[in-house]
Amino acid sequence: MNHCNRQEAKNRLMNATAITFLTGAGISTPSGIPDYRSLKGIYQGLEAPEYLLSRTCMQTEPEKFYTFVMNLYHPEAKPNVIHQKIAALATNQKIRVVTQNIDGLHEKAGTAHCTNFHGTLYACTCRRCNQAVAWQEYIQSDRHESCGGQIRPDVVLYGEGFQQAVLDEAMQAVAQADLLVIVGTSFQVHPFCDLIHYKKASADVLVINQTEIDLPYSYQLLQEDASHVFKEL
């Protein structure tokens, strides 16, 4: 790992031909969306968010699951400068985004090629009839008006597997890049962090983060608030 300054990071971002951004919760906090792990106090620490956002909780304690998931919805949130500048770069460069976030802000900003690795809160399905349900209906009730079945958001819960099509799309996005930019994530959650292994040998890695991350490859670190950096692009 080598530290770089803001100008060096900007030069890399502006000069790369094909960039894939790997983004996490840290890029959405400026939009007022907290990392869900910060919500653990909602049950006085009796249960971890990892349980409350699990398939087991959804099936065995649906009311508790629904109550917790409602804390994750922020439909009023707007894309911030990070989302906006990533989308704007696509005007002149080949841009792909693979995000851990389930808030839909990359799409709101206009990013055309975004893989929602963990799904999205803004698509829902009835578990009984398998019909798509509008998220606006879900935030009113977790019961499908048509059949009475339980509605769930189309996100990957703890205890669930990933769709192969999503994995393939994410791996391809990483493999096509000549610059990988990791922003706003501790990069510790599997299998998201394993995507790094699909990069080209010649691809550079730039990390824009408040903290260092552990990677099996050399990378450049700009240890700053990403919103300050992207504002200058």
N, C-alpha and C positions, 0 to 999 in steps of 0.2 A: 504494500500500500504506500502510495506517495501522495503527499498533500499538494494541491494545486490552488492557485488563486482564482478570483472571480473572472478575471479577464481570460485566463487560460481555459476555464470551463466554458465560457461564452464562445470562444474561438472554436472549440471542439463541436459545440452544438450547432454553430452556424455553418461549419465547413463539412460536416459529415453528409454523406449522400443518403444513407439509409439508417435511420435511428429507430430503435425499439425502446420504449420507456416501460420500465417495470415499476409500478406505483403502488403505494400503500396508504394507510390511514392518515399519515402525516400530511398528505397533500390536501386533504379535505377538512382538516381542523380549522384552517383560515376561513372556511365557508360556514363554520359553526356546527360542524358534525364531529362529535367526539368519538374517539376510538371506543368501541363497545366495551373493551376491557376496563375502561374507566367507570363503567356503570355498575361495577360489582357491588357497590355500597347500597344499591337499590333494595337488596334483600339482607341488609346488615351483615354482609359477608357470609351468610349461612350457605350460600350456593354460588359456585363460580359461573361466570357467563358461559364458559365452555359447556356446562351442563344445561343451562337455560336455553342455549342455542343448539341443542342436540336433537337428534331424531328420537331418542329415548324420552326426553322431556315432552316433545310434541305429541308422542303417542300416549304416554302414561299420565301426563299432567298438562293437558292442552290449555287450560286457563292460565297457568303459570307461564307457559311458553308464549302464549299470545300477549300477555301483559308485558313480557320482556321485549318481544319483537316490536311492539308499538313504540318503545323508546328509541328504536333505530330509524324510524321514519322521520325524515326532515324534507317534505316535499317543497317547502318554501326556500330551501337552500339554493344558492346560485353558484355557478362555477366561479372560482377565484382566478387570479392572474396565472397560476400554474396551469390549470386546465386550459385557460384561454390561449396562452402562448404555445402550449403543446399542439393545440388544434391549428394555430396560425402557422406553425412551422411546416405543416403539410402543404402549404401553398407552393413551396419551392423544393421540398425534400420528401423522400419516401418515409412516412411516419407510421409506426405501429405502436399500439399501447396494449399491454397486458396488465390488468389491474386486479388487486385483491379486493378493491372496494366494491360495495354493493349499492352505492348511492346514485349511480347513473349520471354523475356530474361530467364525466368525459363526453358522454353523448350530448348532454345539454350544451356543452361548449362547442360542439360541432365536429368532434373527432370521428372520422368515418370508419377507421379500422381499429376497433377496440374489442379486445377479448375480455369479457367479464369472468375472470377465472373462478370466482366463487359465486357466480350468478348475480341476480339483481333483485332488489326488493320490489321493483316496479313491474314485475310480471308475477302472476299468481295462478295457482291451479287448484281445483277442487280434488281432493283425494278420493272422493267417492265416484264421481262421474267423469273425472279427468278433463273437464272443460276448463278452458282459460277463463280467469276471473279478473276483472279490473281491480287494480290495487285500491282504487277509491272505495270499492265495495268491501274489500278486506279490512280496511281501517275502521269500517263501521261495525263489522262483525266477522268472526272467523267461521261462521256457518253460511254455506252457500244457500242463497234464497231459493234457488231452483229445486235442490234436492236435499238440503239439510246436511250435506257432507261437510267435513272439515276443510277449510281453505288453508293453503300454505303458500308462503312466498317461494319463488323459484331460486332459492339460494342453496348452496351445499352446506348441510348441517354437519355438526360433529357426529361421527358414526356412519356417514354416508360416503359413497365412492364418487369419483369424478367421471363425467362422460368422456369417452375416448375422443370424441370429436373436438371437445374443448381443449383437451390435452394436446391433441395434434395441432390445432390452430395456434396455441401458445408456443409450442416448440418450433413451429415454422416461422413464427414472428421473430423469435430469438435467432434462429439460424440464418435469416436473411439480412440481419443488421451488420453494418460495419462499425456501429457504435451502440453499445448498450448503456442506458442511463437508468440507474436505480435511484428512486426518489421517495422519501417519506416512509420507509419501511425498515424494520430491524432485519428483515430478510432471514428469518429463522423458521418460518412455518413451511412445512413440507405439504405437498410437493411443489409449492410455488418457488421456493428457494432452489430446488433442483433444476429449474429451467436454465440456470446459468451454464449447465454442462452441455447445452445444445448450441452454444455460441460457436461461430467460426474461430479457428485458431488465430486468425488475423484481426479479429474484432477487438476494439478497445472497450474498456469498461470505465464509466464515470459514475461516481456515487455522489449525489448531492443530498446531504443528510446532516442532522444535528449530531449524530453519533457515528462512530466507526461500525463497520459490519465485518463479519467473518466470511471471506471468500477463498476458494481454492486457487484463484488466479490473481495476478497482480491487477491493481486498479488505482485510479486517481480519485482522491477524496477532496471534495469541497465541503468543509465542515461549517455550513451556514444554514440559515433559514432559507428554504428553497424559494419562498415567495419573494424575497429580496433579490435573489439571483434572476428569476424569470421576469421580474418587472423590468429589468434592464435589457432584455433581449429585443 
